[in-house]
Amino acid sequence: MRGKNPTKGVGLIIVILVIAFLLAIGLVVITVTSTGPAVAGNIRLQQQAFNAAEAGFDAALRAITDNLGGGAFVDFGGQYRTTYNGQPGIDNPDSNPATNPNYLNYFRRLTDRELVQDALSHTPKDTYIFASQPMPDDSRFSYTVFLIDDEAGGGTADDMDAILVCIGQGPQNTYARLEIEIAIQSQT
């Protein structure tokens, strides 16, 4: 067996492994560089939806201030959103089904999309709400704003404060939510 070399062909296997490794690296680089712009676009849409939520806050604060100053109401009593899908419980955080059968209707358990869709089908007769108000400079974005009684789940009733919920909506089902505790300061 004199002419046979046991290491013959090892170089070819090493070259094939190196080429396979470089091919894998190349595919990873191509994948990463092609998803980068999509991720950046999603982040941009998310930021613009957040800007729409902030615009909703600004518009609601102006409207609340105008209504308080004009005497349309003196506190937030009667201005709260209390139902989701026609059922009570949007303001009740009690998660015990025995004491709160509508516990899944609590606004923090619902998605932004569910809240906006319900606001569009809700007639805002007894609640303070902007339902899908388009942004003046870009109608692809809108905001929905409503008040939640922060003491509805328990505590001492106080209609001088509320949770202002502002949901910004944009293309491709992009949403952003702000929740701000607001209070009416008495003029003493």
GIJO-V121863 format. One line per field, one symbol per residue. ss: DSSP state (A for helix, B for strand, O for the rest). phi: phi as a letter, one per 30 degrees, with the letter a starting at -180 (. if undefined). A space follows every 10 residues. Layout:
ss = ???
phi = ???
This chain:
ss = OOOOOOOOOA AAAAAAAAAA AAAAAAAAAA AAAAAAAAAA AAAAAAAAAA AAAAAAAAAA AAAAAAAAAO OOOOOOOOOB OOBBOOBBOO OOOOOOOOOO OOAAAOAAAO OAAAAAAAAA AOOOOOOOBB BBBBOOOOOO OBBBBBBBOO OOOOOOOOOO BBBBBBBBBB OOOBBBBBBB BBBOOOOO
phi = .dcccdcdjd eddddddddd dddddddddd dddddedddd dddddddddd dddddddedd dddddddddd idacadeicd dbbbhicdjd ccdecdddcb dcddddddcc dddddddddd cccddcbdac chddddcadd cbbbbacbdd cddkjddadc bacccbccbb dhhcbbbcbb dbbcddcc
